[in-house]
Amino acid sequence: MKIPSLLLKKLYTQGSLKNAERGVQFALKNRLADAEVVSLGSLAINGRPLPLDRVRLALPDRRVVTPAQVDGGHPLPFPLRSVVTVENEAMDLPPGKHRIDIDFETRPFGRVKFTVEDAMVAAATPARASLAMSMTITLRKS
Protein backbone atom coordinates (compact mmCIF):
# COMPACT_ATOMS: atom_id res chain seq x y z
CA MET A 1 0.00 0.00 0.00
CA LYS A 2 1.56 3.30 -1.11
CA ILE A 3 1.03 6.16 1.33
CA PRO A 4 1.61 9.69 0.04
CA SER A 5 4.73 11.38 1.41
CA LEU A 6 2.66 14.25 2.81
CA LEU A 7 0.78 11.80 5.07
CA LEU A 8 3.95 9.94 6.06
CA LYS A 9 5.57 13.18 7.22
CA LYS A 10 2.71 13.55 9.71
CA LEU A 11 4.19 10.57 11.59
CA TYR A 12 7.03 12.85 12.68
CA THR A 13 6.28 15.13 15.63
CA GLN A 14 7.54 18.59 14.66
CA GLY A 15 9.47 20.29 17.46
CA SER A 16 10.45 16.99 19.09
CA LEU A 17 14.09 17.07 17.94
CA LYS A 18 16.36 17.72 20.90
CA ASN A 19 19.62 16.84 22.57
CA ALA A 20 18.88 14.76 25.63
CA GLU A 21 20.86 12.92 28.27
CA ARG A 22 21.24 9.90 25.98
CA GLY A 23 22.03 11.89 22.82
CA VAL A 24 19.74 13.26 20.15
CA GLN A 25 16.09 12.21 20.16
CA PHE A 26 12.84 12.81 18.29
CA ALA A 27 9.30 11.45 18.40
CA LEU A 28 7.09 9.59 15.97
CA LYS A 29 3.33 9.55 16.55
CA ASN A 30 1.03 7.22 14.67
CA ARG A 31 -1.56 9.49 13.07
CA LEU A 32 -2.60 6.98 10.36
CA ALA A 33 -4.05 3.68 11.66
CA ASP A 34 -3.10 0.75 13.89
CA ALA A 35 0.12 -0.83 12.67
CA GLU A 36 3.15 -2.86 13.69
CA VAL A 37 6.78 -2.04 12.98
CA VAL A 38 8.51 -5.19 11.75
CA SER A 39 11.97 -3.72 11.10
CA LEU A 40 13.89 -0.49 11.24
CA GLY A 41 15.70 -0.06 7.94
CA SER A 42 17.73 3.08 8.47
CA LEU A 43 17.89 6.47 10.12
CA ALA A 44 20.04 9.41 9.08
CA ILE A 45 20.44 12.99 10.25
CA ASN A 46 21.81 15.50 7.76
CA GLY A 47 22.76 12.61 5.47
CA ARG A 48 24.81 10.92 8.19
CA PRO A 49 23.55 7.37 8.89
CA LEU A 50 22.88 6.58 12.54
CA PRO A 51 24.37 3.26 13.67
CA LEU A 52 21.32 1.16 14.57
CA ASP A 53 23.23 -0.51 17.42
CA ARG A 54 23.26 2.93 19.10
CA VAL A 55 19.52 3.56 18.57
CA ARG A 56 16.87 2.93 21.22
CA LEU A 57 13.10 3.08 20.85
CA ALA A 58 11.35 4.35 23.97
CA LEU A 59 7.76 3.13 24.15
CA PRO A 60 4.74 4.62 25.91
CA ASP A 61 4.79 1.82 28.52
CA ARG A 62 8.34 2.89 29.48
CA ARG A 63 9.99 -0.11 27.81
CA VAL A 64 13.05 0.59 25.70
CA VAL A 65 13.91 -1.72 22.80
CA THR A 66 16.68 -1.83 20.23
CA PRO A 67 16.10 -2.18 16.46
CA ALA A 68 17.68 -5.66 16.68
CA GLN A 69 14.81 -6.75 18.96
CA VAL A 70 12.19 -5.84 16.33
CA ASP A 71 11.43 -8.24 13.48
CA GLY A 72 8.52 -10.02 11.81
CA GLY A 73 8.30 -12.52 14.67
CA HIS A 74 8.64 -9.80 17.31
CA PRO A 75 6.92 -6.74 15.87
CA LEU A 76 6.69 -3.44 17.69
CA PRO A 77 3.01 -2.53 18.20
CA PHE A 78 2.34 0.98 16.87
CA PRO A 79 -1.35 1.62 17.52
CA LEU A 80 -3.08 4.80 16.44
CA ARG A 81 -2.13 7.82 18.59
CA SER A 82 0.84 6.04 20.21
CA VAL A 83 4.22 7.75 20.41
CA VAL A 84 7.65 6.19 20.01
CA THR A 85 10.67 8.27 20.99
CA VAL A 86 13.74 7.49 18.89
CA GLU A 87 16.95 8.00 20.86
CA ASN A 88 20.42 7.95 19.34
CA GLU A 89 23.55 7.76 21.48
CA ALA A 90 25.87 8.53 18.57
CA MET A 91 25.63 12.31 18.32
CA ASP A 92 24.52 15.67 19.64
CA LEU A 93 23.30 18.37 17.27
CA PRO A 94 23.96 22.09 17.16
CA PRO A 95 21.04 24.57 17.04
CA GLY A 96 19.48 25.04 13.61
CA LYS A 97 17.56 23.06 11.00
CA HIS A 98 18.33 19.38 10.50
CA ARG A 99 17.16 16.85 7.91
CA ILE A 100 15.98 13.49 9.23
CA ASP A 101 15.62 10.44 6.95
CA ILE A 102 13.48 7.60 8.30
CA ASP A 103 12.99 4.15 6.73
CA PHE A 104 11.14 1.27 8.38
CA GLU A 105 8.92 -1.70 7.50
CA THR A 106 5.37 -2.00 8.83
CA ARG A 107 2.30 -4.16 8.72
CA PRO A 108 -0.08 -3.42 7.01
CA PHE A 109 1.49 -0.46 5.16
CA GLY A 110 4.74 -2.06 4.01
CA ARG A 111 7.87 0.04 3.68
CA VAL A 112 7.57 3.55 5.11
CA LYS A 113 10.27 5.95 3.98
CA PHE A 114 10.24 9.74 4.33
CA THR A 115 12.35 12.81 5.04
CA VAL A 116 11.48 15.70 7.34
CA GLU A 117 13.18 18.83 8.60
CA ASP A 118 13.05 20.00 12.18
CA ALA A 119 14.85 22.74 14.05
CA MET A 120 16.95 22.24 17.14
CA VAL A 121 16.68 25.27 19.37
CA ALA A 122 19.40 26.35 21.77
CA ALA A 123 18.69 25.31 25.33
CA ALA A 124 17.69 28.18 27.58
CA THR A 125 20.15 29.05 30.29
CA PRO A 126 18.72 29.11 33.84
CA ALA A 127 18.85 32.94 33.80
CA ARG A 128 16.87 33.07 30.55
CA ALA A 129 14.35 30.54 31.84
CA SER A 130 13.85 32.59 35.02
CA LEU A 131 13.48 35.78 33.01
CA ALA A 132 10.90 34.14 30.74
CA MET A 133 8.96 32.88 33.76
CA SER A 134 8.98 36.27 35.48
CA MET A 135 7.90 37.96 32.26
CA THR A 136 5.00 35.53 31.97
CA ILE A 137 3.94 36.19 35.54
CA THR A 138 4.19 39.95 35.02
CA LEU A 139 2.12 39.73 31.85
CA ARG A 140 -0.59 37.73 33.59
CA LYS A 141 -0.85 40.31 36.41
CA SER A 142 -1.42 43.21 34.01
CYANA upper distance limits for C-alpha pairs under 8 A (distance plus 0.5 A):
  1 MET  CA    108 PRO  CA      8.30
  1 MET  CA    109 PHE  CA      5.89
  1 MET  CA    110 GLY  CA      7.04
  2 LYS  CA    109 PHE  CA      7.81
  3 ILE  CA      7 LEU  CA      7.27
  3 ILE  CA      8 LEU  CA      7.22
  3 ILE  CA    109 PHE  CA      8.16
  3 ILE  CA    112 VAL  CA      8.49
  4 PRO  CA      8 LEU  CA      6.96
  5 SER  CA      9 LYS  CA      6.64
  5 SER  CA    114 PHE  CA      6.95
  6 LEU  CA     10 LYS  CA      7.43
  7 LEU  CA     11 LEU  CA      7.96
  7 LEU  CA     32 LEU  CA      8.41
  8 LEU  CA     12 TYR  CA      8.36
  8 LEU  CA    112 VAL  CA      7.91
  8 LEU  CA    113 LYS  CA      8.26
  8 LEU  CA    114 PHE  CA      7.03
  9 LYS  CA    114 PHE  CA      6.98
  9 LYS  CA    115 THR  CA      7.63
  9 LYS  CA    116 VAL  CA      6.93
 10 LYS  CA     29 LYS  CA      8.45
 10 LYS  CA     31 ARG  CA      7.28
 11 LEU  CA     28 LEU  CA      5.84
 11 LEU  CA     29 LYS  CA      5.64
 11 LEU  CA     30 ASN  CA      6.05
 11 LEU  CA     31 ARG  CA      6.54
 11 LEU  CA     32 LEU  CA      8.28
 12 TYR  CA     27 ALA  CA      6.82
 12 TYR  CA     28 LEU  CA      5.13
 12 TYR  CA     29 LYS  CA      6.79
 12 TYR  CA    116 VAL  CA      8.00
 13 THR  CA     26 PHE  CA      7.95
 13 THR  CA     27 ALA  CA      6.01
 13 THR  CA     28 LEU  CA      6.11
 13 THR  CA     29 LYS  CA      6.88
 14 GLN  CA    118 ASP  CA      6.71
 15 GLY  CA    118 ASP  CA      6.89
 15 GLY  CA    119 ALA  CA      7.32
 15 GLY  CA    120 MET  CA      8.24
 16 SER  CA     25 GLN  CA      7.97
 16 SER  CA     26 PHE  CA      5.38
 16 SER  CA     27 ALA  CA      6.20
 16 SER  CA    118 ASP  CA      8.47
 17 LEU  CA     24 VAL  CA      7.67
 17 LEU  CA     25 GLN  CA      6.20
 17 LEU  CA     26 PHE  CA      4.95
 17 LEU  CA     27 ALA  CA      7.90
 17 LEU  CA    118 ASP  CA      7.05
 17 LEU  CA    119 ALA  CA      7.42
 17 LEU  CA    120 MET  CA      6.47
 18 LYS  CA     24 VAL  CA      6.15
 18 LYS  CA     25 GLN  CA      6.07
 18 LYS  CA     26 PHE  CA      7.08
 18 LYS  CA     93 LEU  CA      8.35
 18 LYS  CA    120 MET  CA      6.41
 18 LYS  CA    121 VAL  CA      8.21
 19 ASN  CA     23 GLY  CA      6.01
 19 ASN  CA     24 VAL  CA      4.82
 19 ASN  CA     25 GLN  CA      6.80
 19 ASN  CA     92 ASP  CA      6.33
 19 ASN  CA     93 LEU  CA      7.13
 20 ALA  CA     24 VAL  CA      6.25
 20 ALA  CA     25 GLN  CA      7.15
 22 ARG  CA     87 GLU  CA      7.44
 22 ARG  CA     88 ASN  CA      7.47
 22 ARG  CA     89 GLU  CA      5.99
 23 GLY  CA     87 GLU  CA      7.19
 23 GLY  CA     88 ASN  CA      6.00
 23 GLY  CA     89 GLU  CA      5.10
 23 GLY  CA     90 ALA  CA      7.14
 23 GLY  CA     91 MET  CA      6.28
 23 GLY  CA     92 ASP  CA      6.03
 24 VAL  CA     87 GLU  CA      6.49
 24 VAL  CA     88 ASN  CA      5.91
 24 VAL  CA     89 GLU  CA      7.31
 24 VAL  CA     90 ALA  CA      8.40
 24 VAL  CA     91 MET  CA      6.74
 24 VAL  CA     92 ASP  CA      5.88
 24 VAL  CA     93 LEU  CA      7.36
 25 GLN  CA     85 THR  CA      7.25
 25 GLN  CA     86 VAL  CA      5.93
 25 GLN  CA     87 GLU  CA      4.85
 25 GLN  CA     88 ASN  CA      6.63
 26 PHE  CA     85 THR  CA      6.21
 26 PHE  CA     86 VAL  CA      5.94
 26 PHE  CA     87 GLU  CA      7.33
 27 ALA  CA     83 VAL  CA      7.10
 27 ALA  CA     84 VAL  CA      6.25
 27 ALA  CA     85 THR  CA      4.83
 27 ALA  CA     86 VAL  CA      6.47
 28 LEU  CA     83 VAL  CA      6.09
 28 LEU  CA     84 VAL  CA      5.82
 28 LEU  CA     85 THR  CA      6.81
 28 LEU  CA     86 VAL  CA      8.06
 29 LYS  CA     80 LEU  CA      8.48
 29 LYS  CA     81 ARG  CA      6.58
 29 LYS  CA     82 SER  CA      6.15
 29 LYS  CA     83 VAL  CA      4.85
 29 LYS  CA     84 VAL  CA      6.97
 30 ASN  CA     34 ASP  CA      8.21
 30 ASN  CA     78 PHE  CA      7.24
 30 ASN  CA     79 PRO  CA      7.22
 30 ASN  CA     80 LEU  CA      5.59
 30 ASN  CA     81 ARG  CA      5.57
 30 ASN  CA     82 SER  CA      6.17
 30 ASN  CA     83 VAL  CA      7.08
 31 ARG  CA     80 LEU  CA      6.47
 31 ARG  CA     81 ARG  CA      6.30
 32 LEU  CA     80 LEU  CA      6.97
 33 ALA  CA     79 PRO  CA      7.28
 33 ALA  CA     80 LEU  CA      5.50
 34 ASP  CA     78 PHE  CA      6.71
 34 ASP  CA     79 PRO  CA      4.63
 34 ASP  CA     80 LEU  CA      5.28
 35 ALA  CA     77 PRO  CA      6.97
 35 ALA  CA     78 PHE  CA      5.59
 35 ALA  CA     79 PRO  CA      6.13
 35 ALA  CA     80 LEU  CA      7.99
 35 ALA  CA    106 THR  CA      7.11
 35 ALA  CA    107 ARG  CA      6.11
 35 ALA  CA    108 PRO  CA      6.72
 35 ALA  CA    109 PHE  CA      8.14
 36 GLU  CA     75 PRO  CA      6.32
 36 GLU  CA     76 LEU  CA      5.87
 36 GLU  CA     77 PRO  CA      5.02
 36 GLU  CA     78 PHE  CA      5.55
 36 GLU  CA     79 PRO  CA      7.92
 36 GLU  CA    106 THR  CA      5.91
 36 GLU  CA    107 ARG  CA      5.71
 36 GLU  CA    108 PRO  CA      7.93
 37 VAL  CA     70 VAL  CA      7.91
 37 VAL  CA     71 ASP  CA      8.27
 37 VAL  CA     75 PRO  CA      6.02
 37 VAL  CA     76 LEU  CA      5.41
 37 VAL  CA     77 PRO  CA      6.95
 37 VAL  CA     78 PHE  CA      7.13
 37 VAL  CA    104 PHE  CA      7.65
 37 VAL  CA    105 GLU  CA      6.39
 37 VAL  CA    106 THR  CA      4.88
 37 VAL  CA    107 ARG  CA      7.03
 38 VAL  CA     70 VAL  CA      6.41
 38 VAL  CA     71 ASP  CA      5.06
 38 VAL  CA     72 GLY  CA      5.33
 38 VAL  CA     73 GLY  CA      8.39
 38 VAL  CA     74 HIS  CA      7.73
 38 VAL  CA     75 PRO  CA      5.18
 38 VAL  CA     76 LEU  CA      6.95
 38 VAL  CA    104 PHE  CA      8.24
 38 VAL  CA    105 GLU  CA      6.02
 38 VAL  CA    106 THR  CA      5.84
 38 VAL  CA    107 ARG  CA      7.48
 39 SER  CA     67 PRO  CA      7.44
 39 SER  CA     70 VAL  CA      6.15
 39 SER  CA     71 ASP  CA      5.64
 39 SER  CA     72 GLY  CA      7.72
 39 SER  CA     75 PRO  CA      8.07
 39 SER  CA    104 PHE  CA      6.23
 39 SER  CA    105 GLU  CA      5.62
 39 SER  CA    106 THR  CA      7.68
 40 LEU  CA     67 PRO  CA      6.41
 40 LEU  CA     70 VAL  CA      8.08
 40 LEU  CA    103 ASP  CA      7.03
 40 LEU  CA    104 PHE  CA      4.84
 40 LEU  CA    105 GLU  CA      6.84
 41 GLY  CA    102 ILE  CA      8.48
 41 GLY  CA    103 ASP  CA      5.64
 41 GLY  CA    104 PHE  CA      5.26
 41 GLY  CA    105 GLU  CA      7.48
 42 SER  CA     49 PRO  CA      7.74
 42 SER  CA     50 LEU  CA      7.94
 42 SER  CA     52 LEU  CA      7.83
 42 SER  CA    101 ASP  CA      8.31
 42 SER  CA    102 ILE  CA      6.70
 42 SER  CA    103 ASP  CA      5.65
 42 SER  CA    104 PHE  CA      7.33
 43 LEU  CA     49 PRO  CA      6.36
 43 LEU  CA     50 LEU  CA      6.05
 43 LEU  CA     52 LEU  CA      8.23
 43 LEU  CA    100 ILE  CA      7.82
 43 LEU  CA    101 ASP  CA      6.07
 43 LEU  CA    102 ILE  CA      5.40
 43 LEU  CA    103 ASP  CA      6.89
 44 ALA  CA     48 ARG  CA      5.58
 44 ALA  CA     49 PRO  CA      4.57
 44 ALA  CA     50 LEU  CA      5.80
 44 ALA  CA    100 ILE  CA      6.25
 44 ALA  CA    101 ASP  CA      5.51
 44 ALA  CA    102 ILE  CA      7.34
 45 ILE  CA     49 PRO  CA      7.06
 45 ILE  CA     50 LEU  CA      7.73
 45 ILE  CA     98 HIS  CA      7.24
 45 ILE  CA     99 ARG  CA      6.08
 45 ILE  CA    100 ILE  CA      5.10
 45 ILE  CA    101 ASP  CA      6.88
 46 ASN  CA     98 HIS  CA      6.39
 46 ASN  CA     99 ARG  CA      5.35
 46 ASN  CA    100 ILE  CA      6.85
 47 GLY  CA     99 ARG  CA      7.93
 47 GLY  CA    100 ILE  CA      8.30
 47 GLY  CA    101 ASP  CA      8.11
 50 LEU  CA     54 ARG  CA      8.02
 50 LEU  CA     55 VAL  CA      8.04
 50 LEU  CA     88 ASN  CA      7.86
 50 LEU  CA     90 ALA  CA      7.51
 51 PRO  CA     55 VAL  CA      7.40
 51 PRO  CA     90 ALA  CA      7.85
 52 LEU  CA     66 THR  CA      8.41
 52 LEU  CA     67 PRO  CA      6.99
 53 ASP  CA     66 THR  CA      7.75
 53 ASP  CA     67 PRO  CA      7.89
 53 ASP  CA     68 ALA  CA      8.11
 54 ARG  CA     88 ASN  CA      6.27
 54 ARG  CA     89 GLU  CA      5.89
 54 ARG  CA     90 ALA  CA      6.69
 55 VAL  CA     66 THR  CA      6.82
 55 VAL  CA     67 PRO  CA      7.51
 55 VAL  CA     86 VAL  CA      7.50
 55 VAL  CA     87 GLU  CA      6.12
 55 VAL  CA     88 ASN  CA      5.04
 55 VAL  CA     89 GLU  CA      7.00
 56 ARG  CA     64 VAL  CA      6.84
 56 ARG  CA     65 VAL  CA      6.24
 56 ARG  CA     66 THR  CA      5.37
 56 ARG  CA     67 PRO  CA      7.53
 56 ARG  CA     86 VAL  CA      6.50
 56 ARG  CA     87 GLU  CA      5.59
 56 ARG  CA     88 ASN  CA      6.92
 57 LEU  CA     64 VAL  CA      5.96
 57 LEU  CA     65 VAL  CA      5.74
 57 LEU  CA     66 THR  CA      6.61
 57 LEU  CA     67 PRO  CA      7.97
 57 LEU  CA     84 VAL  CA      6.83
 57 LEU  CA     85 THR  CA      6.23
 57 LEU  CA     86 VAL  CA      5.37
 57 LEU  CA     87 GLU  CA      6.75
 58 ALA  CA     62 ARG  CA      6.95
 58 ALA  CA     63 ARG  CA      6.54
 58 ALA  CA     64 VAL  CA      4.97
 58 ALA  CA     65 VAL  CA      7.19
 58 ALA  CA     84 VAL  CA      6.23
 58 ALA  CA     85 THR  CA      5.47
 58 ALA  CA     86 VAL  CA      6.93
 58 ALA  CA     87 GLU  CA      7.87
 59 LEU  CA     63 ARG  CA      5.88
 59 LEU  CA     64 VAL  CA      6.57
 59 LEU  CA     65 VAL  CA      8.44
 59 LEU  CA     83 VAL  CA      7.42
 59 LEU  CA     84 VAL  CA      5.65
 59 LEU  CA     85 THR  CA      7.20
 60 PRO  CA     82 SER  CA      7.55
 60 PRO  CA     83 VAL  CA      6.85
 60 PRO  CA     84 VAL  CA      7.27
 65 VAL  CA     69 GLN  CA      6.90
 65 VAL  CA     70 VAL  CA      8.36
 66 THR  CA     70 VAL  CA      7.67
 69 GLN  CA     74 HIS  CA      7.57
 70 VAL  CA     74 HIS  CA      5.91
 70 VAL  CA     75 PRO  CA      5.87
 70 VAL  CA     76 LEU  CA      6.65
 71 ASP  CA     75 PRO  CA      5.82
 71 ASP  CA     76 LEU  CA      8.45
 78 PHE  CA     82 SER  CA      6.75
 78 PHE  CA     83 VAL  CA      8.37
 93 LEU  CA    120 MET  CA      7.93
 94 PRO  CA    120 MET  CA      7.51
 94 PRO  CA    122 ALA  CA      8.25
 95 PRO  CA    119 ALA  CA      7.62
 95 PRO  CA    120 MET  CA      5.21
 95 PRO  CA    121 VAL  CA      5.49
 95 PRO  CA    122 ALA  CA      5.81
 96 GLY  CA    119 ALA  CA      5.69
 96 GLY  CA    120 MET  CA      5.67
 96 GLY  CA    121 VAL  CA      6.91
 97 LYS  CA    117 GLU  CA      7.05
 97 LYS  CA    118 ASP  CA      6.07
 97 LYS  CA    119 ALA  CA      4.60
 97 LYS  CA    120 MET  CA      6.72
 98 HIS  CA    117 GLU  CA      6.02
 98 HIS  CA    118 ASP  CA      6.08
 98 HIS  CA    119 ALA  CA      6.51
 98 HIS  CA    120 MET  CA      7.86
 99 ARG  CA    115 THR  CA      7.41
 99 ARG  CA    116 VAL  CA      6.32
 99 ARG  CA    117 GLU  CA      5.00
 99 ARG  CA    118 ASP  CA      7.21
100 ILE  CA    115 THR  CA      6.09
100 ILE  CA    116 VAL  CA      5.86
100 ILE  CA    117 GLU  CA      6.57
100 ILE  CA    118 ASP  CA      8.23
101 ASP  CA    113 LYS  CA      8.08
101 ASP  CA    114 PHE  CA      6.52
101 ASP  CA    115 THR  CA      4.96
101 ASP  CA    116 VAL  CA      7.20
102 ILE  CA    112 VAL  CA      8.35
102 ILE  CA    113 LYS  CA      6.13
102 ILE  CA    114 PHE  CA      6.05
102 ILE  CA    115 THR  CA      6.75
103 ASP  CA    111 ARG  CA      7.75
103 ASP  CA    112 VAL  CA      6.19
103 ASP  CA    113 LYS  CA      4.77
103 ASP  CA    114 PHE  CA      7.18
104 PHE  CA    111 ARG  CA      6.36
104 PHE  CA    112 VAL  CA      5.86
104 PHE  CA    113 LYS  CA      6.99
105 GLU  CA    109 PHE  CA      8.39
105 GLU  CA    110 GLY  CA      5.96
105 GLU  CA    111 ARG  CA      4.82
105 GLU  CA    112 VAL  CA      6.43
106 THR  CA    110 GLY  CA      5.36
106 THR  CA    111 ARG  CA      6.57
106 THR  CA    112 VAL  CA      7.54
124 ALA  CA    128 ARG  CA      6.27
124 ALA  CA    129 ALA  CA      6.40
125 THR  CA    129 ALA  CA      6.69
126 PRO  CA    130 SER  CA      6.60
127 ALA  CA    131 LEU  CA      6.64
128 ARG  CA    132 ALA  CA      6.56
129 ALA  CA    133 MET  CA      6.68
130 SER  CA    134 SER  CA      6.62
131 LEU  CA    135 MET  CA      6.53
132 ALA  CA    136 THR  CA      6.69
133 MET  CA    137 ILE  CA      6.77
134 SER  CA    138 THR  CA      6.55
135 MET  CA    139 LEU  CA      6.56
136 THR  CA    140 ARG  CA      6.72
137 ILE  CA    141 LYS  CA      6.88
138 THR  CA    142 SER  CA      7.07
